[in-house]
Every structure is written in C-alpha cells, then in structure tokens.
C-alpha cells in the first residue's frame, strides 16, 4: 500500500518506521530541511507515563483565573486570541470534570505504557543512541499540601496505577544530591522509577535514518499547499515538490494539523500551546550536575540531563501560532533554574544557553487523535499535547498495525475523533 505521511516529527517518523517494517510504500513530506525541527526539536526530554494526566485537572478554571496577570505565571493567554479560544476553551474546561479527567488520564496512561515498550524495542533492535536514561523521574514539592494534592491525582488514575515512591526531604536529597543547597525548601517528593528520558530530536534523526534504509522516502523542504478532496476521500496532495497521490494519507503535522484539516472541512479540536525550553552545555560548567530528571511542581519547570547537556522546559502560552521567543518567558526559565540549582547556575556562561520555543498540539480533552476519521483514506496521528515524546512510538505502531491489517496492541476507539461526536 502507498501511504503519504504529512509531518516528519516524532509522530510522523514513528509512523513511517512501523509502516515500512510492515511492507508498505511510505513517503513523508515536511516543510523543514530535516526531521524533528518543529515541536520535536527541543522538548523537555522526558518519557513520562507518570505525567500522563491531562492539563485540565479538576479545578483548573480557578487556577487559571488566579494565575492570570501574574508576571511569573506558568500559563499566559494573549487577550487578542480570546475570540479564537472560545470553543476550544469551553470544551477544555468541560473536560476538567472529575469523571472526564479520570477516564482521559487512564487513556493516556495505557498509551504511555504501550509506547514506552515500543521505544525500548526500537532501541534494542536498532541500537539508537539518543542520550537515553532510565533512572526514573523525581517530582519535588515545597509544601505538604501540594504533595498531598499530587498523590490524590495519581489515585484518580486507579485501576491504571502508576508506580511511585513517596520521599521525605532526606530521601529526595539522597536520590538527587544536586538539590542539597535548596533542601530546606523541600517538603518531599514523588519518585517514578518507570519513567525514562532522552533527546527526542536525536531519536527522531536516528529513526528517520533507519526508516530511509527500510525504504521510506523523505521529501524535505516540501510545503503542503493543498489537500484535494473529492467526495469522502483525499484524491491527492499538492506540494511545492509536485502533486502526490496515495492509497492512504496520515496527518501528523502537530498543531498545524488543525489548519490543514480545516482546508478540507474537517474540524479537529486542537489548539497550539506554546512552550519554552533552554538547553545548557555543561561541558565546562563547574558544580554538581543533576543525575536524573526533576520536575519542580511550584515553579512548573522540568530539568532533564541529556548527556553533556541540561534541558530546562516549561511555561505555556495560548498565543495562536506565534513561535517567536519572548525573552521574558525564557528568562523566567533561567531564573527558576538558578533558584533550583544555585551552585550549578552560578558558573553558567551566557553562550552556553540556547533558548527555544515550540507549539504543543493540544486537544480539548488532553487525549491525542489517533486513527480513522470521516474521510475514508485519511488517518489522524496528532494532538498529543505535552506527551508527544512519551506517546509517539506507541501511536505510530498502532496506526501501522491498523493500516497493515494487524491487530493493534490497544483499542483505538478511545483515541478516535468520533469521541467528540
């Protein structure tokens, strides 16, 4: 079967790999010059089933109202974008009800576990090197109340339990000695031993190379200008490299999937949520380096060791498709990093810090869109939000099995667009 995949990020490349291994003819198109140069380029680096909870937790409306207007708020909404947010935002709040949140949390956990198994399989079979770590994730808290709240959210996920260890202050420092200078500020932590970490960009590059060897054709610097719909099918796609035809088309263009789908009268409940990261070269950095990924609940940042680099990620902006770097927001990441790791940060040189921003494709219920839709030969693999790295390999495998006639490892019904009908 001939298949055209739109998007060469983590979702598109993972899908291409599994489809090629199943004997399909695969073409991947992307407007950039190489794979994973959009949202997959410099994300938080964490593969975290532990963080599979949708962002619209119960009570999120009051949290957003309380944080709006604060300079250091983890979320910022551009008022000029409020009109475009109305429908998606209303649904986002509706899905924060406890029963919706519990069900959607469970969907993400099942997919996250399955996806991590696929990552391990790819790593073992292909010998891919991507600064991988399997030491787990540590989430720290500055108050007992915040720690109790986090544990309560984890319990909501039952019976899809997440394995974790409750740590007091001393146990936190024993696990991550680099936090010792701020030990007096910590109330405790949660350690998730099953989480992993790694450079998503490097993984994607390696997997794209392996996919090429398996027969996948990649068309870079190729912009999709139109999808030609005839009746209930896609007839062809028009690109700057010419028209392409296929038996099936897979839409894996992240936040831009929404715009492309609109052009063929298909509505996807996705909104781009802008996130920031800093990548720090630690080769010549004095001080004690972190040994495992740490999530700071108070500051809403994540710090992940990636070989000889550190990745600091966080913040969320609802600003449409604006991808410019706001120095004030990236500056907040650096400020919070200095507060969390004061000894390490004191020796940082400005030229060792690389800021970045990308758009997370977030569905209104916090669960990705995977599988068929109302257009017969169009398959969706998008809307993974903050969990793109965590869910990519599993999503690609599920799509490939569905297309190739194999029984998917998970039921795709809970992830289908039809759930919103």
Order of alpha helices (4+ residues) and beta strands (2+ residues): beta-alpha-beta-beta-alpha-beta-alpha-alpha-beta-alpha-beta-alpha-beta-beta-alpha-beta-beta-beta-beta-beta-alpha-beta-beta-beta-beta-alpha-alpha-beta-beta-beta-alpha
